[in-house]
Amino acid sequence: MAREGSTGPNGAAVAVVIAAKNEADRIGSTVVAAHTLPGVDLVMVVDDGSTDRTTDLALEAGARVLRHARNRGKGAAMETGAEGVRLTEEREAAEGAVRPPRHLLFLDADLGETAKDAAPLVEPVLAGTADMTIALFPATRLRLGGHGFVVRLAREGVRRSTGWEPEQPLNGQRCVTRAAFEAALPLAPGFGVETGLTIDVLHGGFRVVEVEVPLEHRATGTDLRAQLHRAHQFVDVARALSVRELGPALRRTWRGVTAGDHADGRATRRKTGHITRKNRQE
């Protein structure tokens, strides 16, 4: 349960949403640690098509679990988790427990016991000074040095779209108000979800800050599987960016086309009216 006095100024608590696939080795410790965070009174795990004991171990650790029968990707799992939180709140309201919508804290399933150190992400949202926080992992900052090609793609894409340049645009550890999250729906699919979420939240006029937290999840290796993972990331991020860049361009084009249609229509109406009057004169 949430620690006393740890909810936000409007009384909102925090729900942790964890997307997990085949994380039986760490999901239990991640859930237990997440329960200790300020404001947290609900941990929702979305088992995204696991073939191991992820669901069983998450339940044993005290999480509520929703399960995808097949792997649907991170974006879909995050949406499922948020919807699970909403339905939980509906049931609570029906039972007489009316409360503000919970903020959402998204954590990776492989954080293990270090998830307890995510408190700096929660605090600005609970205090009302930020609408979304994004984690900065100190060790990742030293290791990447800004040279990861997928990171560069996402960083530049966010900067080009919003004018703000995040340091770790792909970091999935985020706390977000419900209003900011819902303004960004539907989420970008797959590994493009973080990039799309940042752009959409900023476009919605919400406040986004990066916060350094002493977290570090399982590092991606350098073998063929890891390289394929990065290639998949690159494609998903590129897709999320193209949709968000193409959308405004299409809207501008549509406005131009419809403006032309309106002008043509006015000209046609004027011409038709003139002919009608001429016919009347004749």
ChimeraX attribute file (.defattr): number of C-alpha atoms within 10 A of each C-alpha:
attribute: neighborCount
match mode: 1-to-1
recipient: residues
	/A:1	13
	/A:2	17
	/A:3	14
	/A:4	8
	/A:5	10
	/A:6	19
	/A:7	23
	/A:8	21
	/A:9	12
	/A:10	12
	/A:11	14
	/A:12	20
	/A:13	24
	/A:14	29
	/A:15	25
	/A:16	27
	/A:17	31
	/A:18	28
	/A:19	28
	/A:20	27
	/A:21	24
	/A:22	18
	/A:23	23
	/A:24	20
	/A:25	15
	/A:26	18
	/A:27	31
	/A:28	25
	/A:29	21
	/A:30	24
	/A:31	32
	/A:32	20
	/A:33	19
	/A:34	30
	/A:35	23
	/A:36	18
	/A:37	24
	/A:38	24
	/A:39	27
	/A:40	25
	/A:41	18
	/A:42	23
	/A:43	27
	/A:44	25
	/A:45	30
	/A:46	31
	/A:47	28
	/A:48	25
	/A:49	19
	/A:50	19
	/A:51	14
	/A:52	13
	/A:53	15
	/A:54	25
	/A:55	27
	/A:56	14
	/A:57	19
	/A:58	28
	/A:59	16
	/A:60	12
	/A:61	17
	/A:62	16
	/A:63	25
	/A:64	20
	/A:65	20
	/A:66	17
	/A:67	18
	/A:68	16
	/A:69	11
	/A:70	11
	/A:71	15
	/A:72	13
	/A:73	18
	/A:74	24
	/A:75	21
	/A:76	21
	/A:77	27
	/A:78	23
	/A:79	19
	/A:80	22
	/A:81	28
	/A:82	25
	/A:83	12
	/A:84	19
	/A:85	23
	/A:86	15
	/A:87	12
	/A:88	14
	/A:89	18
	/A:90	16
	/A:91	12
	/A:92	13
	/A:93	12
	/A:94	10
	/A:95	9
	/A:96	9
	/A:97	11
	/A:98	12
	/A:99	14
	/A:100	13
	/A:101	19
	/A:102	25
	/A:103	29
	/A:104	28
	/A:105	26
	/A:106	23
	/A:107	23
	/A:108	20
	/A:109	29
	/A:110	24
	/A:111	23
	/A:112	23
	/A:113	17
	/A:114	16
	/A:115	27
	/A:116	20
	/A:117	16
	/A:118	26
	/A:119	18
	/A:120	18
	/A:121	27
	/A:122	27
	/A:123	20
	/A:124	19
	/A:125	26
	/A:126	25
	/A:127	14
	/A:128	14
	/A:129	13
	/A:130	20
	/A:131	24
	/A:132	29
	/A:133	26
	/A:134	27
	/A:135	24
	/A:136	23
	/A:137	18
	/A:138	13
	/A:139	11
	/A:140	15
	/A:141	12
	/A:142	9
	/A:143	10
	/A:144	12
	/A:145	9
	/A:146	15
	/A:147	9
	/A:148	11
	/A:149	13
	/A:150	20
	/A:151	22
	/A:152	16
	/A:153	16
	/A:154	26
	/A:155	20
	/A:156	17
	/A:157	25
	/A:158	23
	/A:159	13
	/A:160	14
	/A:161	16
	/A:162	15
	/A:163	12
	/A:164	16
	/A:165	15
	/A:166	21
	/A:167	18
	/A:168	21
	/A:169	25
	/A:170	23
	/A:171	18
	/A:172	18
	/A:173	22
	/A:174	23
	/A:175	32
	/A:176	28
	/A:177	22
	/A:178	19
	/A:179	14
	/A:180	22
	/A:181	24
	/A:182	15
	/A:183	17
	/A:184	18
	/A:185	13
	/A:186	15
	/A:187	22
	/A:188	24
	/A:189	20
	/A:190	20
	/A:191	24
	/A:192	24
	/A:193	22
	/A:194	25
	/A:195	28
	/A:196	30
	/A:197	23
	/A:198	24
	/A:199	23
	/A:200	25
	/A:201	23
	/A:202	22
	/A:203	14
	/A:204	14
	/A:205	11
	/A:206	18
	/A:207	17
	/A:208	22
	/A:209	15
	/A:210	18
	/A:211	17
	/A:212	14
	/A:213	18
	/A:214	17
	/A:215	20
	/A:216	16
	/A:217	14
	/A:218	10
	/A:219	8
	/A:220	11
	/A:221	10
	/A:222	10
	/A:223	9
	/A:224	9
	/A:225	11
	/A:226	13
	/A:227	13
	/A:228	12
	/A:229	14
	/A:230	18
	/A:231	14
	/A:232	16
	/A:233	18
	/A:234	19
	/A:235	15
	/A:236	21
	/A:237	26
	/A:238	19
	/A:239	18
	/A:240	26
	/A:241	24
	/A:242	12
	/A:243	13
	/A:244	18
	/A:245	14
	/A:246	12
	/A:247	12
	/A:248	11
	/A:249	12
	/A:250	11
	/A:251	11
	/A:252	12
	/A:253	12
	/A:254	12
	/A:255	12
	/A:256	12
	/A:257	12
	/A:258	12
	/A:259	12
	/A:260	12
	/A:261	12
	/A:262	12
	/A:263	12
	/A:264	12
	/A:265	12
	/A:266	12
	/A:267	12
	/A:268	12
	/A:269	12
	/A:270	12
	/A:271	12
	/A:272	12
	/A:273	12
	/A:274	12
	/A:275	12
	/A:276	12
	/A:277	11
	/A:278	10
	/A:279	9
	/A:280	8
	/A:281	7
	/A:282	6
